[in-house]
Each structure stands twice: as structure tokens, then as C-alpha cells.
């Protein structure tokens, strides 16, 4: 379970800067749009609402500046 201020992954836009919570490491990852194309091609939405991409399992996201 992630912090309640994070949004669900089905609402994440990889073309926008964001922070993402990686369930595996428990860390926040800073996201830039540089990897948006790869994310669109290689990410997989899982049945529990998380997204698997590369070595990450993202379970929530937020705006970079908290807005």
C-alpha cells in the first residue's frame, strides 16, 4: 500500500514529469518524459492496478511539485 496522496497508475501520463513509487524497492523514482515511448511499449498494467516496467513495479504516482 502506498501513501494516500499518490494517484492510481491507470491515470499516469508518461509524457509528463512525475514521481512514481516502486513497490519492489519502496522508493520514489523521479520520472521524466525521456522514457515515455519505452514505457508505452514495454509496460504492463497488472490485475492489482500496478504497472510492471523494466525492473520496477509502480503502484502510484504524483506530480513532481505535489500539485
C-alpha positions as a Python dict, from the first residue, in 0.01 Angstrom:
ca = {
    (1, 'X'): (0, 0, 0),
    (2, 'X'): (136, 341, -92),
    (3, 'X'): (74, 683, 56),
    (4, 'X'): (-283, 801, 4),
    (5, 'X'): (-168, 1115, -181),
    (6, 'X'): (-43, 905, -475),
    (7, 'X'): (-268, 853, -774),
    (8, 'X'): (-350, 521, -941),
    (9, 'X'): (-126, 406, -1224),
    (10, 'X'): (-407, 387, -1480),
    (11, 'X'): (-414, 770, -1468),
    (12, 'X'): (-36, 811, -1523),
    (13, 'X'): (76, 1003, -1833),
    (14, 'X'): (436, 904, -1915),
    (15, 'X'): (485, 1221, -2121),
    (16, 'X'): (462, 1438, -1807),
    (17, 'X'): (720, 1474, -1527),
    (18, 'X'): (614, 1289, -1212),
    (19, 'X'): (724, 1089, -914),
    (20, 'X'): (646, 718, -906),
    (21, 'X'): (651, 477, -616),
    (22, 'X'): (831, 149, -683),
    (23, 'X'): (669, -125, -477),
    (24, 'X'): (973, -353, -502),
    (25, 'X'): (1228, -114, -350),
    (26, 'X'): (985, 107, -159),
    (27, 'X'): (1149, 411, -318),
    (28, 'X'): (1026, 714, -505),
    (29, 'X'): (1154, 738, -864),
    (30, 'X'): (1170, 1075, -1041),
    (31, 'X'): (1017, 1042, -1386),
    (32, 'X'): (1097, 1249, -1694),
    (33, 'X'): (929, 1211, -2031),
    (34, 'X'): (1255, 1085, -2187),
    (35, 'X'): (1141, 725, -2147),
    (36, 'X'): (776, 771, -2242),
    (37, 'X'): (800, 574, -2567),
    (38, 'X'): (969, 277, -2399),
    (39, 'X'): (717, 289, -2115),
    (40, 'X'): (427, 278, -2360),
    (41, 'X'): (576, -19, -2544),
    (42, 'X'): (712, -224, -2254),
    (43, 'X'): (493, -151, -1950),
    (44, 'X'): (220, -391, -1845),
    (45, 'X'): (-81, -300, -1631),
    (46, 'X'): (-131, -579, -1380),
    (47, 'X'): (-456, -701, -1230),
    (48, 'X'): (-384, -533, -896),
    (49, 'X'): (-353, -187, -1055),
    (50, 'X'): (27, -178, -1051),
    (51, 'X'): (240, -138, -1361),
    (52, 'X'): (542, -355, -1433),
    (53, 'X'): (812, -178, -1634),
    (54, 'X'): (1176, -285, -1658),
    (55, 'X'): (1279, -381, -1304),
    (56, 'X'): (1008, -169, -1140),
    (57, 'X'): (655, -232, -1017),
    (58, 'X'): (493, 109, -990),
    (59, 'X'): (193, 133, -761),
    (60, 'X'): (126, 507, -752),
    (61, 'X'): (235, 839, -890),
    (62, 'X'): (224, 1207, -806),
    (63, 'X'): (309, 1544, -951),
    (64, 'X'): (672, 1645, -916),
    (65, 'X'): (582, 1955, -718),
    (66, 'X'): (296, 1792, -534),
    (67, 'X'): (30, 1987, -726),
}
